[in-house]
Amino acid sequence: MNRIKSLGLVSTALSCIAVACIWSFARASSDDVRDAAQKKEIIQLEEDRNQAILRGDTATLDRMTSDDYTFITQRGELRTKTEILTGFKSGTFKYGARKVSELMVRIYGDTAVVTGRALQEGTENAKDYSGENRFTRVYVKRDSHWVSVALQVTVVEAPR
């Protein structure tokens, strides 16, 4: 009789462990699917932002950018959202070509960090901003959509 009780307890314990493992796996799988969908969404945002920069589309840039946005340029200048939109509206920021590559997205809850590479031809405030750079952009999910809150750019020096 004790053997039967022991087998029953072991069987119950193993069943509980199996259910917990299955639940944990299912949860991890759904988290992976959600993260993959969010990464895809962020990559699309980067592509849309790039096209908006090329077109000087301030309405799109405004919608994609938080009001407290900070941008540290490749020259170490600090710019706000207002300064960037004003530059595009006035035509002092102009890009003829810009290709973004090597995008890597990491999701941390309602925050996404994107790193990538950009090759561009353009000017800002009569300064040549052509060349290659690497960047880190931070997105935050607000009211169920992603907005960029920060960008840091570093020039990639040509090999000597």
C-alpha positions as a Markdown table, in Angstrom:
| # | Residue | x | y | z |
|---|---|---|---|---|
| 1 | Met | 0.0 | 0.0 | 0.0 |
| 2 | Asn | 2.9 | 2.4 | 0.8 |
| 3 | Arg | 4.4 | 1.6 | -2.5 |
| 4 | Ile | 1.2 | 2.6 | -4.3 |
| 5 | Lys | 1.0 | 5.8 | -2.3 |
| 6 | Ser | 4.6 | 6.6 | -3.1 |
| 7 | Leu | 4.1 | 5.8 | -6.8 |
| 8 | Gly | 1.0 | 8.1 | -6.8 |
| 9 | Leu | 3.0 | 10.9 | -5.2 |
| 10 | Val | 5.9 | 10.5 | -7.6 |
| 11 | Ser | 3.4 | 10.4 | -10.5 |
| 12 | Thr | 1.7 | 13.6 | -9.3 |
| 13 | Ala | 5.0 | 15.3 | -8.8 |
| 14 | Leu | 6.2 | 14.4 | -12.3 |
| 15 | Ser | 2.9 | 15.5 | -13.8 |
| 16 | Cys | 3.3 | 18.9 | -12.1 |
| 17 | Ile | 6.8 | 19.2 | -13.3 |
| 18 | Ala | 5.8 | 18.3 | -16.8 |
| 19 | Val | 3.0 | 20.9 | -16.8 |
| 20 | Ala | 5.3 | 23.6 | -15.4 |
| 21 | Cys | 7.9 | 22.8 | -18.1 |
| 22 | Ile | 5.3 | 22.9 | -20.9 |
| 23 | Trp | 3.9 | 26.2 | -19.6 |
| 24 | Ser | 7.4 | 27.7 | -19.3 |
| 25 | Phe | 8.2 | 26.6 | -22.9 |
| 26 | Ala | 5.0 | 27.9 | -24.2 |
| 27 | Arg | 5.5 | 31.2 | -22.5 |
| 28 | Ala | 9.1 | 31.5 | -23.7 |
| 29 | Ser | 7.9 | 30.7 | -27.2 |
| 30 | Ser | 5.2 | 33.4 | -27.2 |
| 31 | Asp | 7.8 | 35.9 | -25.8 |
| 32 | Asp | 10.2 | 34.9 | -28.7 |
| 33 | Val | 7.4 | 35.4 | -31.2 |
| 34 | Arg | 6.5 | 38.8 | -29.7 |
| 35 | Asp | 10.1 | 39.9 | -29.6 |
| 36 | Ala | 10.6 | 38.8 | -33.2 |
| 37 | Ala | 7.5 | 40.8 | -34.3 |
| 38 | Gln | 8.7 | 43.9 | -32.3 |
| 39 | Lys | 12.2 | 43.6 | -33.9 |
| 40 | Lys | 10.7 | 43.5 | -37.3 |
| 41 | Glu | 8.6 | 46.5 | -36.5 |
| 42 | Ile | 11.7 | 48.5 | -35.3 |
| 43 | Ile | 13.6 | 47.5 | -38.5 |
| 44 | Gln | 10.7 | 48.8 | -40.5 |
| 45 | Leu | 10.7 | 52.1 | -38.5 |
| 46 | Glu | 14.4 | 52.5 | -39.3 |
| 47 | Glu | 13.7 | 52.0 | -43.0 |
| 48 | Asp | 10.8 | 54.5 | -42.8 |
| 49 | Arg | 12.9 | 57.0 | -40.9 |
| 50 | Asn | 15.7 | 56.7 | -43.5 |
| 51 | Gln | 13.2 | 57.4 | -46.3 |
| 52 | Ala | 11.8 | 60.4 | -44.4 |
| 53 | Ile | 15.3 | 61.8 | -44.0 |
| 54 | Leu | 16.0 | 61.4 | -47.7 |
| 55 | Arg | 12.7 | 63.2 | -48.6 |
| 56 | Gly | 12.9 | 65.8 | -45.8 |
| 57 | Asp | 9.5 | 64.5 | -44.6 |
| 58 | Thr | 9.1 | 66.4 | -41.4 |
| 59 | Ala | 5.6 | 65.1 | -40.6 |
| 60 | Thr | 6.9 | 61.5 | -40.5 |
| 61 | Leu | 10.0 | 62.5 | -38.6 |
| 62 | Asp | 7.8 | 64.4 | -36.1 |
| 63 | Arg | 5.5 | 61.5 | -35.6 |
| 64 | Met | 8.4 | 59.0 | -35.1 |
| 65 | Thr | 10.3 | 61.2 | -32.6 |
| 66 | Ser | 9.6 | 62.0 | -29.0 |
| 67 | Asp | 9.4 | 65.6 | -27.9 |
| 68 | Asp | 12.3 | 65.1 | -25.5 |
| 69 | Tyr | 14.5 | 63.6 | -28.2 |
| 70 | Thr | 18.3 | 64.1 | -28.1 |
| 71 | Phe | 20.7 | 63.5 | -30.9 |
| 72 | Ile | 24.5 | 63.6 | -30.5 |
| 73 | Thr | 25.9 | 64.1 | -34.0 |
| 74 | Gln | 29.1 | 62.6 | -35.5 |
| 75 | Arg | 30.8 | 65.9 | -34.6 |
| 76 | Gly | 29.6 | 65.8 | -31.0 |
| 77 | Glu | 26.9 | 68.4 | -31.4 |
| 78 | Leu | 23.7 | 68.0 | -29.3 |
| 79 | Arg | 20.5 | 68.5 | -31.2 |
| 80 | Thr | 16.9 | 68.5 | -30.2 |
| 81 | Lys | 13.8 | 67.4 | -32.1 |
| 82 | Thr | 12.9 | 71.0 | -32.8 |
| 83 | Glu | 16.3 | 71.8 | -34.3 |
| 84 | Ile | 16.2 | 68.7 | -36.5 |
| 85 | Leu | 12.7 | 69.5 | -37.8 |
| 86 | Thr | 13.6 | 73.1 | -38.4 |
| 87 | Gly | 16.7 | 72.1 | -40.3 |
| 88 | Phe | 14.7 | 69.9 | -42.7 |
| 89 | Lys | 11.9 | 72.4 | -43.1 |
| 90 | Ser | 14.3 | 75.2 | -44.0 |
| 91 | Gly | 16.4 | 73.0 | -46.3 |
| 92 | Thr | 19.6 | 73.4 | -44.3 |
| 93 | Phe | 19.5 | 69.7 | -43.7 |
| 94 | Lys | 19.6 | 67.9 | -47.0 |
| 95 | Tyr | 20.5 | 64.3 | -47.9 |
| 96 | Gly | 20.9 | 63.0 | -51.4 |
| 97 | Ala | 21.7 | 59.4 | -50.5 |
| 98 | Arg | 21.6 | 57.4 | -47.4 |
| 99 | Lys | 21.9 | 53.6 | -46.9 |
| 100 | Val | 21.3 | 51.9 | -43.6 |
| 101 | Ser | 22.7 | 48.4 | -42.9 |
| 102 | Glu | 23.8 | 46.0 | -40.2 |
| 103 | Leu | 20.8 | 46.7 | -38.1 |
| 104 | Met | 20.7 | 44.9 | -34.8 |
| 105 | Val | 17.7 | 45.3 | -32.5 |
| 106 | Arg | 17.5 | 44.4 | -28.8 |
| 107 | Ile | 14.2 | 44.6 | -27.0 |
| 108 | Tyr | 13.9 | 45.3 | -23.2 |
| 109 | Gly | 10.2 | 45.5 | -22.4 |
| 110 | Asp | 9.0 | 48.8 | -23.7 |
| 111 | Thr | 12.5 | 49.9 | -24.8 |
| 112 | Ala | 14.4 | 48.9 | -27.9 |
| 113 | Val | 18.0 | 49.6 | -28.7 |
| 114 | Val | 19.1 | 49.6 | -32.3 |
| 115 | Thr | 22.7 | 49.6 | -33.6 |
| 116 | Gly | 23.5 | 50.0 | -37.2 |
| 117 | Arg | 25.7 | 51.5 | -39.9 |
| 118 | Ala | 24.8 | 54.3 | -42.3 |
| 119 | Leu | 26.5 | 55.5 | -45.5 |
| 120 | Gln | 25.3 | 58.9 | -46.5 |
| 121 | Glu | 25.8 | 61.9 | -48.7 |
| 122 | Gly | 24.4 | 65.2 | -47.4 |
| 123 | Thr | 24.9 | 68.5 | -45.6 |
| 124 | Glu | 23.7 | 70.0 | -42.4 |
| 125 | Asn | 24.1 | 73.8 | -41.7 |
| 126 | Ala | 26.5 | 74.0 | -44.7 |
| 127 | Lys | 28.7 | 71.3 | -43.2 |
| 128 | Asp | 29.4 | 68.1 | -45.2 |
| 129 | Tyr | 27.8 | 65.2 | -43.3 |
| 130 | Ser | 28.8 | 62.7 | -46.0 |
| 131 | Gly | 30.5 | 59.5 | -45.0 |
| 132 | Glu | 30.0 | 56.3 | -43.1 |
| 133 | Asn | 29.0 | 56.1 | -39.5 |
| 134 | Arg | 27.8 | 53.7 | -36.8 |
| 135 | Phe | 24.8 | 54.6 | -34.7 |
| 136 | Thr | 22.8 | 53.7 | -31.6 |
| 137 | Arg | 19.2 | 54.7 | -31.5 |
| 138 | Val | 16.8 | 54.1 | -28.5 |
| 139 | Tyr | 13.1 | 53.7 | -28.9 |
| 140 | Val | 10.4 | 53.7 | -26.2 |
| 141 | Lys | 6.9 | 52.3 | -26.7 |
| 142 | Arg | 4.4 | 55.0 | -25.8 |
| 143 | Asp | 0.6 | 54.7 | -26.3 |
| 144 | Ser | 1.2 | 51.4 | -28.1 |
| 145 | His | 3.7 | 52.8 | -30.7 |
| 146 | Trp | 7.4 | 53.2 | -30.8 |
| 147 | Val | 9.1 | 56.6 | -30.8 |
| 148 | Ser | 12.8 | 57.4 | -31.0 |
| 149 | Val | 14.1 | 59.1 | -27.8 |
| 150 | Ala | 17.8 | 59.2 | -28.5 |
| 151 | Leu | 20.5 | 58.8 | -31.2 |
| 152 | Gln | 24.3 | 58.7 | -31.0 |
| 153 | Val | 26.4 | 58.7 | -34.1 |
| 154 | Thr | 30.1 | 57.9 | -34.5 |
| 155 | Val | 32.1 | 58.4 | -37.7 |
| 156 | Val | 33.7 | 55.3 | -39.2 |
| 157 | Glu | 37.2 | 56.4 | -40.3 |
| 158 | Ala | 38.5 | 55.2 | -43.6 |
| 159 | Pro | 41.3 | 52.7 | -43.4 |
| 160 | Arg | 44.8 | 54.2 | -43.6 |
